[in-house]
Amino acid sequence: MEITVDNIKCGGCAGSITKKLTAAFDTNKINIDIEQGIVTIDLDASKKEQLVKVLLDLGYPETDSIHGFDSAKAKAKSFVSCAIGKMDK
């Protein structure tokens, strides 16, 4: 499954996403395209809603899914996730 999300800026972001998705879905078949903001994961399509929620909770909402204040909150969360990802390296 492939999903395009906002706020992926660097390897720290990708690291946090990969770690969380690996734990949440018990798979290590995850690829993050930082430049395009694309998360690819080996996951059944029936789990898309769960995937979208996990990513949003990390601060990486599906592109064009939230706006205004919710978008600002997601961006703030993504900075924290990014920092954690950088420290985990």
Summary of the structure (lengths in Angstrom):
residues: 89
radius of gyration: 11.8
end to end distance: 26.2
largest distance: 33.4
contacts: 280
relative contact order: 0.27
helix: 55%
strand: 15%
